[in-house]
Amino acid sequence: MPTNFTAGPVRVRVPATSANLGPGFDALGLALGLYDDLAAEVASGGVRVTVTGQGAGELPDDDRHLVVRAMRAAFDVLGAQPTGLSVECVNRIPQARGLGSSSAAIVAGVLLARALVVDGSQRLDTAGVLRLTAEIEGHPDNVAPCLLGGFTLAWSEPAGARAVSLPVAEGVRPSLFVPAERGLTATARAALPATVPHGDAALTAGRAALLVHALTTDPSLLLPATVDRLHQSYRAAGMPATSSLVNALREAGVAAVVSGAGPTVLALTDPPAGFPLGTDWQFWKLPIDVSGARVARGRLGHAERDPVAAGRKS
C-alpha cells in the first residue's frame, strides 16, 4: 500500500438534513437525528460497494456510486488517488425524499477520502470540505448541516461555499411526514420561474430573517417565520399531496414546510393530537443532530450495520 494512505478502514456517520425550511431557499438547513453509516478502505485494485438498507439493490456497486465519485473528487484535491476501494454503506436516509440523501453521500465520501490519506486533514480542512461538497452537490444548503450539524446558514462567494452553525432553541421539535413516493430535485427546480415579483421576494427575505430569530431564540414565531413565496407554491402542482398536507398543517397552527425539494413535509412544531394523517404518510419524530458528520477509525460495528432507522421514533 502506498505510504500516503492509512492502513485499515475508516468509518463515518452522516445525518439526514432538511433544507430551505420555508423562506430560506438554498441557504438554511437543519441536521436531523437519522443517520447513514459508511466505512471504506484502500484496496489493491477495483472498486466494490455494498449497500444495506435504503437503496439496496438499486444503487450502483462500482465507480458510479455517488460516495465513490465524491471520494475520487476528494482524492484529486488531496493529490493521492488509490487504485482500488472497498466501501460499505448502511443507509437509513430515504432516497429522493427531500432529506439530503445525496448530500449525505457526498459529505461521507469526501470525509472518508480525507481520512484515508495520512495528512488529509492538513491538506483539506473543514472549510475546504464544505467548498468541495457544495461544488459537487451544486448548492450548500444540505451539505452544510450534514457536515457541521445543527441549524446552518450557508452562502456562496467567488472562492466557494461558506456556512455557520447556530444553536437551536428549546421548543423546536422537528417531525417528518414521509411519503412512499419519490421526488427529484432537478424536476422541482425546473418548476421554478426565472423571476418572482419584487413583493414576494421582499416578504420572503423578511421571513427568512425572522426564521433565524425564531429557530435560535423564540420558537413561538415559527409559524409566521416559515411563510415562503419563492419556491413552494411553484412546486405545488408537481406534488399536490405534499402541498395539501403543508396547507392543512399550517391551518392547524403548525409551522410546516416542504422538506428540501420534497415530497417529505417537515413540521417544526408539534401537530395537534389526532391530526388526520391517512395511510399515505409515515410520521417520524426526530431530534436535531448537533454534531454533524463524525469520522472514526475501524470497521462498522454490529449496531452500525443495523439498517433500522436509528434515531427515528414513530
C-alpha positions as CSV (number, residue, x, y, z in Angstrom):
1,M,0.0,0.0,0.0
2,P,1.4,3.5,-0.9
3,T,2.7,5.3,2.2
4,N,0.4,8.2,1.7
5,F,-2.7,6.1,2.6
6,T,-3.6,4.9,6.0
7,A,-3.7,1.2,6.8
8,G,-7.1,-0.3,7.6
9,P,-10.6,1.0,7.3
10,V,-12.2,4.3,8.4
11,R,-15.8,5.0,9.1
12,V,-18.2,8.0,9.1
13,R,-21.7,8.7,10.3
14,V,-23.6,11.4,8.5
15,P,-27.0,12.9,9.4
16,A,-30.1,13.5,7.3
17,T,-30.9,17.1,6.6
18,S,-33.8,19.3,5.7
19,A,-33.1,22.4,3.6
20,N,-34.9,25.6,2.8
21,L,-37.1,25.5,5.9
22,G,-39.7,27.5,4.0
23,P,-38.3,31.0,3.2
24,G,-34.6,30.1,3.5
25,F,-34.3,28.9,-0.1
26,D,-30.8,27.4,-0.9
27,A,-29.5,28.9,2.3
28,L,-31.0,27.5,5.5
29,G,-30.7,23.9,6.7
30,L,-31.2,21.7,9.7
31,A,-29.4,18.4,10.6
32,L,-31.7,15.6,11.9
33,G,-31.0,12.6,14.0
34,L,-31.3,10.0,11.3
35,Y,-28.0,8.6,10.0
36,D,-26.2,6.7,7.3
37,D,-23.1,4.8,8.4
38,L,-20.3,4.1,6.0
39,A,-16.9,2.6,6.0
40,A,-14.1,2.5,3.4
41,E,-10.6,1.2,2.9
42,V,-8.0,1.3,0.2
43,A,-7.8,-1.9,-1.8
44,S,-5.2,-3.3,-4.2
45,G,-7.5,-2.8,-7.2
46,G,-11.0,-2.4,-8.4
47,V,-14.0,-0.8,-6.6
48,R,-16.5,-2.7,-4.6
49,V,-19.5,-1.1,-2.9
50,T,-22.0,-2.9,-0.7
51,V,-25.3,-1.2,0.3
52,T,-27.7,-2.2,3.1
53,G,-30.9,-0.5,3.8
54,Q,-32.2,2.3,1.7
55,G,-31.2,2.0,-1.9
56,A,-30.1,-1.6,-1.6
57,G,-30.4,-3.4,-5.0
58,E,-30.9,0.0,-6.7
59,L,-27.7,2.0,-6.2
60,P,-24.6,1.1,-8.3
61,D,-21.9,-1.0,-6.7
62,D,-18.9,0.4,-8.6
63,D,-17.3,3.8,-9.5
64,R,-20.7,5.2,-10.5
65,H,-21.8,5.2,-6.8
66,L,-22.1,8.8,-5.6
67,V,-20.0,8.1,-2.5
68,V,-17.2,6.8,-4.7
69,R,-17.5,9.7,-7.1
70,A,-17.2,12.1,-4.1
71,M,-14.2,10.1,-2.8
72,R,-12.5,10.3,-6.2
73,A,-13.1,14.1,-6.3
74,A,-11.6,14.5,-2.8
75,F,-8.6,12.3,-3.7
76,D,-7.9,14.5,-6.7
77,V,-7.8,17.5,-4.4
78,L,-5.6,15.6,-2.0
79,G,-3.2,14.6,-4.7
80,A,-3.5,10.9,-3.8
81,Q,-5.7,8.6,-6.0
82,P,-5.8,4.9,-4.9
83,T,-6.2,2.2,-7.5
84,G,-8.9,0.4,-5.5
85,L,-11.5,0.9,-2.9
86,S,-13.8,-1.1,-0.7
87,V,-16.9,0.8,0.5
88,E,-19.7,-0.3,2.8
89,C,-22.9,1.8,3.1
90,V,-25.7,1.2,5.7
91,N,-28.3,3.7,4.5
92,R,-31.2,4.8,6.7
93,I,-31.9,8.2,5.0
94,P,-34.7,7.7,2.4
95,Q,-33.7,8.2,-1.2
96,A,-35.2,11.1,-3.2
97,R,-37.5,12.3,-0.4
98,G,-36.1,15.8,0.4
99,L,-34.0,14.6,3.3
100,G,-30.5,15.1,2.0
101,S,-29.5,11.6,1.0
102,S,-27.3,12.8,-1.9
103,S,-25.6,15.4,0.3
104,A,-25.0,12.7,3.0
105,A,-23.4,10.5,0.4
106,I,-21.2,13.4,-0.8
107,V,-20.1,14.5,2.6
108,A,-19.4,10.9,3.6
109,G,-17.3,10.3,0.5
110,V,-15.2,13.4,0.9
111,L,-14.6,12.7,4.6
112,L,-13.8,9.1,4.0
113,A,-11.2,10.0,1.4
114,R,-9.7,12.6,3.6
115,A,-9.4,10.2,6.5
116,L,-7.7,7.6,4.2
117,V,-4.9,10.0,3.4
118,V,-2.2,10.2,6.1
119,D,-2.2,14.0,6.2
120,G,-5.6,14.5,4.7
121,S,-6.9,16.9,7.4
122,Q,-3.9,19.2,6.8
123,R,-4.4,19.2,3.1
124,L,-8.2,19.7,3.2
125,D,-9.6,21.4,6.3
126,T,-13.3,21.7,7.2
127,A,-13.8,24.9,5.2
128,G,-12.3,23.1,2.2
129,V,-14.6,20.1,2.7
130,L,-17.6,22.4,2.7
131,R,-16.4,24.1,-0.5
132,L,-15.8,20.8,-2.3
133,T,-19.0,19.1,-1.2
134,A,-21.0,22.2,-2.2
135,E,-19.3,22.2,-5.6
136,I,-20.2,18.5,-6.1
137,E,-23.8,18.9,-4.9
138,G,-24.4,22.3,-6.7
139,H,-25.6,24.2,-3.6
140,P,-24.6,24.3,0.1
141,D,-27.9,24.2,1.9
142,N,-27.9,20.4,2.6
143,V,-24.1,19.7,2.8
144,A,-23.6,22.5,5.4
145,P,-25.9,21.0,8.1
146,C,-24.7,17.4,7.2
147,L,-21.1,18.4,7.8
148,L,-21.5,20.9,10.7
149,G,-24.7,19.8,12.5
150,G,-27.4,22.0,14.0
151,F,-29.1,24.8,12.2
152,T,-26.9,26.3,9.4
153,L,-26.8,29.3,7.3
154,A,-24.9,28.8,4.1
155,W,-23.9,31.1,1.2
156,S,-21.6,31.2,-1.7
157,E,-18.7,33.5,-2.5
158,P,-16.4,33.6,-5.5
159,A,-14.0,31.4,-3.6
160,G,-16.7,28.9,-2.8
161,A,-19.3,28.0,-0.2
162,R,-19.3,29.1,3.4
163,A,-21.5,28.4,6.3
164,V,-22.1,28.9,10.0
165,S,-23.9,26.6,12.5
166,L,-26.2,28.2,15.2
167,P,-27.7,26.6,18.3
168,V,-31.4,25.8,18.1
169,A,-33.8,27.0,20.8
170,E,-35.6,24.6,23.0
171,G,-39.2,24.2,21.8
172,V,-38.2,23.4,18.2
173,R,-39.4,19.9,17.7
174,P,-39.0,18.5,14.2
175,S,-41.3,15.9,12.9
176,L,-41.5,14.5,9.4
177,F,-44.3,13.2,7.2
178,V,-42.6,10.9,4.7
179,P,-44.5,9.5,1.7
180,A,-43.7,6.4,-0.2
181,E,-43.4,8.4,-3.5
182,R,-40.1,9.9,-4.5
183,G,-39.2,13.3,-5.9
184,L,-36.4,14.6,-8.0
185,T,-34.6,17.8,-7.1
186,A,-34.0,18.6,-10.8
187,T,-37.7,18.3,-11.5
188,A,-38.6,20.5,-8.6
189,R,-36.0,23.1,-9.6
190,A,-37.3,23.1,-13.2
191,A,-40.7,24.2,-11.9
192,L,-39.3,27.5,-10.5
193,P,-39.7,30.7,-12.6
194,A,-36.8,32.7,-13.7
195,T,-38.1,35.8,-11.9
196,V,-40.5,36.4,-9.0
197,P,-42.5,39.6,-8.1
198,H,-40.5,42.1,-6.0
199,G,-43.1,42.0,-3.2
200,D,-42.8,38.2,-2.9
201,A,-39.0,38.4,-2.8
202,A,-39.1,41.2,-0.1
203,L,-41.7,39.3,2.0
204,T,-39.7,36.1,1.8
205,A,-36.4,37.8,2.7
206,G,-38.1,39.3,5.8
207,R,-39.5,35.9,6.9
208,A,-36.1,34.2,6.4
209,A,-34.6,36.8,8.7
210,L,-37.4,36.2,11.2
211,L,-36.9,32.4,10.9
212,V,-33.3,32.7,12.1
213,H,-34.6,34.5,15.2
214,A,-37.4,32.0,15.7
215,L,-35.2,28.9,15.5
216,T,-32.5,30.3,17.7
217,T,-34.4,32.4,20.2
218,D,-38.2,32.4,20.0
219,P,-40.0,29.3,18.6
220,S,-43.4,31.0,19.2
221,L,-42.7,32.9,15.9
222,L,-42.1,29.8,13.8
223,L,-45.5,29.8,12.1
224,P,-45.2,33.4,10.6
225,A,-41.4,32.9,10.1
226,T,-42.0,29.9,7.8
227,V,-44.1,31.8,5.2
228,D,-42.5,31.4,1.7
229,R,-43.3,32.8,-1.7
230,L,-40.2,31.9,-3.6
231,H,-40.5,28.2,-4.3
232,Q,-43.2,26.1,-2.6
233,S,-46.2,27.4,-4.4
234,Y,-44.5,27.0,-7.8
235,R,-43.7,23.3,-7.0
236,A,-47.2,22.6,-5.6
237,A,-48.6,21.2,-8.9
238,G,-45.9,18.6,-9.1
239,M,-46.6,17.3,-5.6
240,P,-50.2,18.0,-4.8
241,A,-50.4,15.7,-1.8
242,T,-47.4,17.4,-0.2
243,S,-48.8,20.9,-0.8
244,S,-52.2,19.8,0.6
245,L,-50.6,18.4,3.8
246,V,-48.5,21.6,4.3
247,N,-51.6,23.7,4.0
248,A,-53.6,21.5,6.3
249,L,-50.9,21.6,9.0
250,R,-50.5,25.3,8.7
251,E,-54.2,25.9,9.0
252,A,-54.0,23.8,12.3
253,G,-51.3,26.2,13.6
254,V,-48.3,24.0,12.8
255,A,-45.1,25.5,11.3
256,A,-45.0,23.1,8.4
257,V,-42.9,23.4,5.2
258,V,-41.7,21.3,2.3
259,S,-38.5,19.5,3.3
260,G,-35.9,20.4,0.7
261,A,-37.3,19.8,-2.8
262,G,-39.9,17.4,-1.3
263,P,-42.0,15.4,-1.2
264,T,-41.4,15.0,2.6
265,V,-43.1,17.5,4.8
266,L,-41.2,19.0,7.8
267,A,-43.1,20.3,10.8
268,L,-41.0,22.4,13.3
269,T,-43.8,22.4,16.0
270,D,-45.9,19.5,17.2
271,P,-49.0,18.7,15.2
272,P,-52.2,18.6,17.3
273,A,-53.2,15.3,18.8
274,G,-55.3,13.2,16.5
275,F,-54.3,15.1,13.4
276,P,-55.6,13.1,10.4
277,L,-52.7,11.5,8.6
278,G,-54.2,8.8,6.5
279,T,-52.2,5.8,5.1
280,D,-50.0,7.6,2.6
281,W,-47.6,9.1,5.1
282,Q,-45.2,7.8,7.7
283,F,-44.8,10.1,10.8
284,W,-41.4,10.3,12.3
285,K,-40.2,12.4,15.3
286,L,-36.6,13.2,15.1
287,P,-34.1,15.0,17.3
288,I,-31.9,17.8,16.0
289,D,-28.4,16.5,15.3
290,V,-25.9,18.9,16.8
291,S,-22.6,17.2,15.9
292,G,-22.7,16.8,12.2
293,A,-20.6,14.2,10.4
294,R,-18.4,12.1,12.6
295,V,-15.3,10.2,11.5
296,A,-13.6,7.3,13.3
297,R,-11.1,4.5,12.6
298,G,-12.1,0.9,12.2
299,R,-15.0,-1.0,10.6
300,L,-18.6,-0.6,11.2
301,G,-19.8,-2.4,14.3
302,H,-22.9,-4.6,14.7
303,A,-25.2,-1.7,15.8
304,E,-23.9,0.5,12.9
305,R,-24.7,-2.3,10.4
306,D,-28.3,-2.4,11.6
307,P,-30.4,-0.9,8.7
308,V,-33.2,0.1,11.0
309,A,-33.6,3.9,11.1
310,A,-31.5,4.8,14.1
311,G,-32.8,7.9,16.0
312,R,-36.3,7.6,14.4
313,K,-39.4,7.5,16.6
314,S,-42.8,6.8,15.0
